[in-house]
């Protein structure tokens, strides 16, 4: 016989509050900003966040695109610093 498992406070949250979850949300907000920009829409930029520091890594087609990616990352609320490892091809 199988017994159901009950959580005392109800179902657990899919995203637990904490630094890792906050960094994931922050990185998602930066990705949304970058993907919504016409200049950056087709560029390949990886976004990572660690302790509210956003890391942009990849290659872009112009220096304007690299500068725009940096500016958009800084514009997201909650970003403490931006580390840009984006190279112009």
N, CA, C and O atoms as CSV, one atom per row, in Angstrom:
chain,resi,resn,atom,element,x,y,z
A,1,UNK,N,N,0.844,-1.178,0.000
A,1,UNK,CA,C,0.000,0.000,0.000
A,1,UNK,C,C,0.887,1.236,0.000
A,1,UNK,O,O,1.912,1.271,0.680
A,2,UNK,N,N,0.491,2.254,-0.764
A,2,UNK,CA,C,1.235,3.502,-0.871
A,2,UNK,C,C,0.561,4.566,-0.032
A,2,UNK,O,O,-0.656,4.742,-0.086
A,3,UNK,N,N,1.361,5.267,0.739
A,3,UNK,CA,C,0.828,6.346,1.573
A,3,UNK,C,C,1.217,7.690,0.971
A,3,UNK,O,O,2.373,7.873,0.589
A,4,UNK,N,N,0.302,8.617,0.879
A,4,UNK,CA,C,0.650,9.946,0.323
A,4,UNK,C,C,1.584,10.691,1.258
A,4,UNK,O,O,1.529,10.540,2.478
A,5,UNK,N,N,2.422,11.481,0.668
A,5,UNK,CA,C,3.356,12.305,1.426
A,5,UNK,C,C,2.776,13.709,1.511
A,5,UNK,O,O,2.464,14.306,0.480
A,6,UNK,N,N,2.627,14.240,2.696
A,6,UNK,CA,C,2.076,15.568,2.883
A,6,UNK,C,C,3.139,16.495,3.443
A,6,UNK,O,O,3.894,16.124,4.341
A,7,UNK,N,N,3.188,17.695,2.906
A,7,UNK,CA,C,4.081,18.714,3.434
A,7,UNK,C,C,3.308,19.519,4.472
A,7,UNK,O,O,2.156,19.880,4.229
A,8,UNK,N,N,3.906,19.806,5.613
A,8,UNK,CA,C,3.168,20.508,6.661
A,8,UNK,C,C,2.680,21.891,6.249
A,8,UNK,O,O,1.632,22.328,6.724
A,9,UNK,N,N,3.390,22.582,5.397
A,9,UNK,CA,C,2.996,23.929,4.978
A,9,UNK,C,C,2.420,23.932,3.568
A,9,UNK,O,O,2.290,25.003,2.975
A,10,UNK,N,N,2.079,22.804,3.021
A,10,UNK,CA,C,1.599,22.747,1.653
A,10,UNK,C,C,2.724,22.349,0.711
A,10,UNK,O,O,3.761,21.851,1.151
A,11,UNK,N,N,2.527,22.562,-0.549
A,11,UNK,CA,C,3.540,22.191,-1.536
A,11,UNK,C,C,4.762,23.094,-1.446
A,11,UNK,O,O,4.638,24.281,-1.144
A,12,UNK,N,N,5.945,22.536,-1.707
A,12,UNK,CA,C,7.144,23.376,-1.682
A,12,UNK,C,C,7.190,24.277,-2.915
A,12,UNK,O,O,6.649,23.933,-3.966
A,13,UNK,N,N,7.836,25.426,-2.778
A,13,UNK,CA,C,7.976,26.354,-3.903
A,13,UNK,C,C,8.941,25.764,-4.926
A,13,UNK,O,O,9.899,25.078,-4.569
A,14,UNK,N,N,8.679,26.035,-6.186
A,14,UNK,CA,C,9.587,25.556,-7.226
A,14,UNK,C,C,10.933,26.266,-7.153
A,14,UNK,O,O,11.975,25.653,-7.384
A,15,UNK,N,N,10.912,27.542,-6.837
A,15,UNK,CA,C,12.137,28.304,-6.656
A,15,UNK,C,C,12.246,28.664,-5.187
A,15,UNK,O,O,11.414,29.400,-4.657
A,16,UNK,N,N,13.248,28.157,-4.546
A,16,UNK,CA,C,13.470,28.498,-3.143
A,16,UNK,C,C,14.111,29.872,-3.077
A,16,UNK,O,O,14.930,30.229,-3.923
A,17,UNK,N,N,13.734,30.633,-2.072
A,17,UNK,CA,C,14.382,31.924,-1.902
A,17,UNK,C,C,15.803,31.706,-1.435
A,17,UNK,O,O,16.070,30.853,-0.588
A,18,UNK,N,N,16.690,32.464,-1.982
A,18,UNK,CA,C,18.091,32.360,-1.606
A,18,UNK,C,C,18.945,32.972,-2.692
A,18,UNK,O,O,18.433,33.374,-3.737
A,19,UNK,N,N,20.228,33.045,-2.459
A,19,UNK,CA,C,21.116,33.690,-3.428
A,19,UNK,C,C,21.089,33.061,-4.810
A,19,UNK,O,O,21.091,33.785,-5.806
A,20,UNK,N,N,21.064,31.733,-4.905
A,20,UNK,CA,C,21.082,31.089,-6.226
A,20,UNK,C,C,19.814,31.404,-7.008
A,20,UNK,O,O,19.883,31.691,-8.204
A,21,UNK,N,N,18.663,31.355,-6.356
A,21,UNK,CA,C,17.405,31.649,-7.041
A,21,UNK,C,C,17.335,33.113,-7.450
A,21,UNK,O,O,16.834,33.432,-8.529
A,22,UNK,N,N,17.829,34.001,-6.605
A,22,UNK,CA,C,17.833,35.423,-6.942
A,22,UNK,C,C,18.744,35.697,-8.130
A,22,UNK,O,O,18.410,36.509,-8.993
A,23,UNK,N,N,19.891,35.028,-8.182
A,23,UNK,CA,C,20.802,35.193,-9.314
A,23,UNK,C,C,20.176,34.658,-10.597
A,23,UNK,O,O,20.362,35.241,-11.665
A,24,UNK,N,N,19.447,33.568,-10.504
A,24,UNK,CA,C,18.775,33.009,-11.678
A,24,UNK,C,C,17.732,33.983,-12.207
A,24,UNK,O,O,17.645,34.208,-13.414
A,25,UNK,N,N,16.949,34.554,-11.318
A,25,UNK,CA,C,15.952,35.544,-11.742
A,25,UNK,C,C,16.617,36.765,-12.367
A,25,UNK,O,O,16.133,37.297,-13.366
A,26,UNK,N,N,17.719,37.204,-11.784
A,26,UNK,CA,C,18.441,38.359,-12.305
A,26,UNK,C,C,18.971,38.071,-13.705
A,26,UNK,O,O,18.841,38.907,-14.600
A,27,UNK,N,N,19.562,36.902,-13.903
A,27,UNK,CA,C,20.071,36.526,-15.224
A,27,UNK,C,C,18.931,36.456,-16.243
A,27,UNK,O,O,19.107,36.857,-17.394
A,28,UNK,N,N,17.785,35.959,-15.837
A,28,UNK,CA,C,16.629,35.893,-16.755
A,28,UNK,C,C,16.165,37.279,-17.158
A,28,UNK,O,O,15.799,37.498,-18.313
A,29,UNK,N,N,16.176,38.223,-16.215
A,29,UNK,CA,C,15.788,39.597,-16.553
A,29,UNK,C,C,16.772,40.221,-17.545
A,29,UNK,O,O,16.363,40.951,-18.448
A,30,UNK,N,N,18.055,39.939,-17.378
A,30,UNK,CA,C,19.061,40.467,-18.311
A,30,UNK,C,C,18.860,39.844,-19.690
A,30,UNK,O,O,18.938,40.546,-20.699
A,31,UNK,N,N,18.605,38.546,-19.746
A,31,UNK,CA,C,18.361,37.875,-21.031
A,31,UNK,C,C,17.150,38.488,-21.733
A,31,UNK,O,O,17.176,38.693,-22.946
A,32,UNK,N,N,16.105,38.779,-20.989
A,32,UNK,CA,C,14.923,39.420,-21.578
A,32,UNK,C,C,15.274,40.768,-22.182
A,32,UNK,O,O,14.809,41.097,-23.274
A,33,UNK,N,N,16.087,41.553,-21.488
A,33,UNK,CA,C,16.503,42.858,-22.003
A,33,UNK,C,C,17.314,42.705,-23.290
A,33,UNK,O,O,17.086,43.419,-24.266
A,34,UNK,N,N,18.262,41.767,-23.282
A,34,UNK,CA,C,19.127,41.589,-24.456
A,34,UNK,C,C,18.344,41.057,-25.652
A,34,UNK,O,O,18.549,41.507,-26.779
A,35,UNK,N,N,17.451,40.106,-25.412
A,35,UNK,CA,C,16.714,39.516,-26.533
A,35,UNK,C,C,15.667,40.468,-27.104
A,35,UNK,O,O,15.222,40.286,-28.238
A,36,UNK,N,N,15.272,41.470,-26.344
A,36,UNK,CA,C,14.308,42.448,-26.845
A,36,UNK,C,C,14.922,43.591,-27.620
A,36,UNK,O,O,14.208,44.403,-28.208
A,37,UNK,N,N,16.230,43.660,-27.627
A,37,UNK,CA,C,16.917,44.751,-28.327
A,37,UNK,C,C,17.208,44.335,-29.771
A,37,UNK,O,O,17.782,43.269,-29.991
A,38,UNK,N,N,16.826,45.149,-30.756
A,38,UNK,CA,C,17.046,44.782,-32.164
A,38,UNK,C,C,18.528,44.604,-32.528
A,38,UNK,O,O,18.859,43.782,-33.382
A,39,UNK,N,N,19.399,45.355,-31.897
A,39,UNK,CA,C,20.834,45.247,-32.195
A,39,UNK,C,C,21.420,43.934,-31.666
A,39,UNK,O,O,22.363,43.399,-32.248
A,40,UNK,N,N,20.872,43.421,-30.581
A,40,UNK,CA,C,21.440,42.243,-29.922
A,40,UNK,C,C,20.647,40.963,-30.135
A,40,UNK,O,O,21.081,39.889,-29.717
A,41,UNK,N,N,19.516,41.062,-30.768
A,41,UNK,CA,C,18.609,39.920,-30.893
A,41,UNK,C,C,19.279,38.695,-31.499
A,41,UNK,O,O,18.981,37.574,-31.088
A,42,UNK,N,N,20.172,38.876,-32.459
A,42,UNK,CA,C,20.788,37.746,-33.156
A,42,UNK,C,C,22.230,37.499,-32.727
A,42,UNK,O,O,22.926,36.689,-33.340
A,43,UNK,N,N,22.680,38.178,-31.697
A,43,UNK,CA,C,24.045,37.958,-31.192
A,43,UNK,C,C,24.042,36.791,-30.218
A,43,UNK,O,O,23.019,36.490,-29.604
A,44,UNK,N,N,25.169,36.144,-30.081
A,44,UNK,CA,C,25.292,35.006,-29.157
A,44,UNK,C,C,26.029,35.463,-27.906
A,44,UNK,O,O,27.257,35.528,-27.875
A,45,UNK,N,N,25.259,35.774,-26.891
A,45,UNK,CA,C,25.824,36.234,-25.625
A,45,UNK,C,C,25.264,35.346,-24.516
A,45,UNK,O,O,24.049,35.237,-24.350
A,46,UNK,N,N,26.151,34.720,-23.766
A,46,UNK,CA,C,25.742,33.920,-22.606
A,46,UNK,C,C,25.664,34.846,-21.399
A,46,UNK,O,O,26.524,35.705,-21.206
A,47,UNK,N,N,24.636,34.665,-20.599
A,47,UNK,CA,C,24.427,35.497,-19.417
A,47,UNK,C,C,24.447,34.608,-18.187
A,47,UNK,O,O,23.767,33.583,-18.136
A,48,UNK,N,N,25.229,35.008,-17.203
A,48,UNK,CA,C,25.299,34.297,-15.935
A,48,UNK,C,C,25.298,35.340,-14.827
A,48,UNK,O,O,25.761,36.462,-15.033
A,49,UNK,N,N,24.791,34.989,-13.672
A,49,UNK,CA,C,24.812,35.903,-12.529
A,49,UNK,C,C,25.316,35.149,-11.305
A,49,UNK,O,O,24.900,34.024,-11.030
A,50,UNK,N,N,26.218,35.796,-10.581
A,50,UNK,CA,C,26.756,35.234,-9.345
A,50,UNK,C,C,26.845,36.349,-8.323
A,50,UNK,O,O,27.581,37.318,-8.511
A,51,UNK,N,N,26.094,36.209,-7.241
A,51,UNK,CA,C,26.100,37.221,-6.173
A,51,UNK,C,C,25.798,38.619,-6.707
A,51,UNK,O,O,26.464,39.592,-6.353
A,52,UNK,N,N,24.788,38.699,-7.560
A,52,UNK,CA,C,24.309,39.948,-8.179
A,52,UNK,C,C,25.301,40.564,-9.169
A,52,UNK,O,O,25.126,41.709,-9.585
A,53,UNK,N,N,26.339,39.815,-9.550
A,53,UNK,CA,C,27.277,40.249,-10.588
A,53,UNK,C,C,26.901,39.516,-11.869
A,53,UNK,O,O,26.894,38.285,-11.906
A,54,UNK,N,N,26.590,40.270,-12.918
A,54,UNK,CA,C,26.201,39.694,-14.200
A,54,UNK,C,C,27.452,39.498,-15.046
A,54,UNK,O,O,28.278,40.402,-15.173
A,55,UNK,N,N,27.580,38.313,-15.619
A,55,UNK,CA,C,28.712,37.984,-16.483
A,55,UNK,C,C,28.177,37.793,-17.894
A,55,UNK,O,O,27.339,36.924,-18.136
A,56,UNK,N,N,28.660,38.598,-18.812
A,56,UNK,CA,C,28.293,38.496,-20.224
A,56,UNK,C,C,29.477,37.888,-20.961
A,56,UNK,O,O,30.598,38.388,-20.868
A,57,UNK,N,N,29.226,36.817,-21.687
A,57,UNK,CA,C,30.311,36.132,-22.371
A,57,UNK,C,C,29.863,35.755,-23.774
A,57,UNK,O,O,28.745,35.275,-23.961
A,58,UNK,N,N,30.732,35.970,-24.769
A,58,UNK,CA,C,30.399,35.586,-26.130
A,58,UNK,C,C,31.095,36.463,-27.150
A,58,UNK,O,O,32.071,37.153,-26.856
A,59,UNK,N,N,30.560,36.411,-28.358
A,59,UNK,CA,C,31.121,37.182,-29.466
A,59,UNK,C,C,30.001,37.927,-30.165
A,59,UNK,O,O,28.905,37.401,-30.356
A,60,UNK,N,N,30.297,39.155,-30.540
A,60,UNK,CA,C,29.306,39.992,-31.221
A,60,UNK,C,C,29.919,40.546,-32.497
A,60,UNK,O,O,31.128,40.461,-32.713
A,61,UNK,N,N,29.063,41.114,-33.339
A,61,UNK,CA,C,29.507,41.599,-34.636
A,61,UNK,C,C,30.084,43.002,-34.641
A,61,UNK,O,O,30.727,43.396,-35.614
A,62,UNK,N,N,29.868,43.777,-33.563
A,62,UNK,CA,C,30.371,45.149,-33.562
A,62,UNK,C,C,30.631,45.625,-32.133
A,62,UNK,O,O,30.115,45.066,-31.165
A,63,UNK,N,N,31.438,46.664,-32.036
A,63,UNK,CA,C,31.721,47.263,-30.730
A,63,UNK,C,C,30.459,47.910,-30.157
A,63,UNK,O,O,30.271,47.951,-28.941
A,64,UNK,N,N,29.595,48.413,-31.045
A,64,UNK,CA,C,28.325,48.994,-30.583
A,64,UNK,C,C,27.462,47.949,-29.884
A,64,UNK,O,O,26.804,48.244,-28.886
A,65,UNK,N,N,27.468,46.731,-30.410
A,65,UNK,CA,C,26.678,45.662,-29.801
A,65,UNK,C,C,27.223,45.302,-28.417
A,65,UNK,O,O,26.447,45.054,-27.494
A,66,UNK,N,N,28.526,45.272,-28.270
A,66,UNK,CA,C,29.138,44.975,-26.968
A,66,UNK,C,C,28.804,46.066,-25.958
A,66,UNK,O,O,28.476,45.775,-24.808
A,67,UNK,N,N,28.887,47.307,-26.384
A,67,UNK,CA,C,28.573,48.424,-25.486
A,67,UNK,C,C,27.092,48.426,-25.119
A,67,UNK,O,O,26.734,48.730,-23.981
A,68,UNK,N,N,26.241,48.092,-26.068
A,68,UNK,CA,C,24.809,48.055,-25.804
A,68,UNK,C,C,24.462,46.935,-24.814
A,68,UNK,O,O,23.621,47.122,-23.935
A,69,UNK,N,N,25.104,45.782,-24.956
A,69,UNK,CA,C,24.866,44.670,-24.032
A,69,UNK,C,C,25.260,45.060,-22.612
A,69,UNK,O,O,24.552,44.748,-21.655
A,70,UNK,N,N,26.374,45.732,-22.486
A,70,UNK,CA,C,26.825,46.179,-21.162
A,70,UNK,C,C,25.822,47.172,-20.566
A,70,UNK,O,O,25.452,47.062,-19.397
A,71,UNK,N,N,25.391,48.130,-21.367
A,71,UNK,CA,C,24.455,49.151,-20.885
A,71,UNK,C,C,23.116,48.527,-20.478
A,71,UNK,O,O,22.542,48.911,-19.459
A,72,UNK,N,N,22.622,47.578,-21.255
A,72,UNK,CA,C,21.353,46.937,-20.925
A,72,UNK,C,C,21.470,46.100,-19.656
A,72,UNK,O,O,20.540,46.067,-18.851
A,73,UNK,N,N,22.593,45.429,-19.470
A,73,UNK,CA,C,22.790,44.647,-18.245
A,73,UNK,C,C,22.787,45.564,-17.023
A,73,UNK,O,O,22.190,45.238,-15.997
A,74,UNK,N,N,23.457,46.713,-17.136
A,74,UNK,CA,C,23.480,47.668,-16.020
A,74,UNK,C,C,22.098,48.246,-15.747
A,74,UNK,O,O,21.819,48.649,-14.618
A,75,UNK,N,N,21.239,48.297,-16.734
A,75,UNK,CA,C,19.926,48.915,-16.552
A,75,UNK,C,C,18.938,48.030,-15.782
A,75,UNK,O,O,17.877,48.506,-15.378
A,76,UNK,N,N,19.264,46.771,-15.579
A,76,UNK,CA,C,18.361,45.854,-14.879
A,76,UNK,C,C,18.477,46.100,-13.372
A,76,UNK,O,O,19.580,46.073,-12.827
A,77,UNK,N,N,17.354,46.339,-12.701
A,77,UNK,CA,C,17.396,46.554,-11.249
A,77,UNK,C,C,17.947,45.330,-10.512
A,77,UNK,O,O,17.580,44.193,-10.811
A,78,UNK,N,N,18.821,45.580,-9.557
A,78,UNK,CA,C,19.400,44.503,-8.764
A,78,UNK,C,C,20.794,44.116,-9.188
A,78,UNK,O,O,21.465,43.361,-8.485
A,79,UNK,N,N,21.256,44.624,-10.344
A,79,UNK,CA,C,22.601,44.304,-10.807
A,79,UNK,C,C,23.603,45.117,-9.996
A,79,UNK,O,O,23.513,46.343,-9.926
A,80,UNK,N,N,24.550,44.424,-9.390
A,80,UNK,CA,C,25.570,45.071,-8.557
A,80,UNK,C,C,26.811,45.428,-9.371
A,80,UNK,O,O,27.459,46.443,-9.116
A,81,UNK,N,N,27.138,44.583,-10.356
A,81,UNK,CA,C,28.305,44.810,-11.211
A,81,UNK,C,C,28.104,44.023,-12.499
A,81,UNK,O,O,27.303,43.089,-12.540
A,82,UNK,N,N,28.829,44.399,-13.549
A,82,UNK,CA,C,28.765,43.699,-14.827
A,82,UNK,C,C,30.180,43.367,-15.265
A,82,UNK,O,O,31.034,44.249,-15.357
A,83,UNK,N,N,30.422,42.095,-15.533
A,83,UNK,CA,C,31.708,41.626,-16.034
A,83,UNK,C,C,31.508,41.278,-17.504
A,83,UNK,O,O,30.761,40.354,-17.827
A,84,UNK,N,N,32.168,42.008,-18.393
A,84,UNK,CA,C,31.956,41.829,-19.827
A,84,UNK,C,C,33.121,41.056,-20.428
A,84,UNK,O,O,34.263,41.516,-20.430
A,85,UNK,N,N,32.808,39.887,-20.929
A,85,UNK,CA,C,33.780,39.042,-21.646
A,85,UNK,C,C,33.279,38.834,-23.060
A,85,UNK,O,O,33.288,37.720,-23.583
A,86,UNK,N,N,32.844,39.921,-23.667
A,86,UNK,CA,C,32.276,39.872,-25.023
A,86,UNK,C,C,33.323,40.420,-25.988
A,86,UNK,O,O,33.856,41.512,-25.794
A,87,UNK,N,N,33.602,39.653,-27.015
A,87,UNK,CA,C,34.613,40.036,-27.993
A,87,UNK,C,C,33.971,40.322,-29.341
A,87,UNK,O,O,33.002,39.673,-29.735
A,88,UNK,N,N,34.527,41.302,-30.039
A,88,UNK,CA,C,34.033,41.657,-31.378
A,88,UNK,C,C,34.742,40.782,-32.389
A,88,UNK,O,O,35.968,40.677,-32.392
A,89,UNK,N,N,33.947,40.153,-33.253
A,89,UNK,CA,C,34.502,39.261,-34.277
A,89,UNK,C,C,34.728,40.041,-35.547
A,89,UNK,O,O,35.191,39.482,-36.541
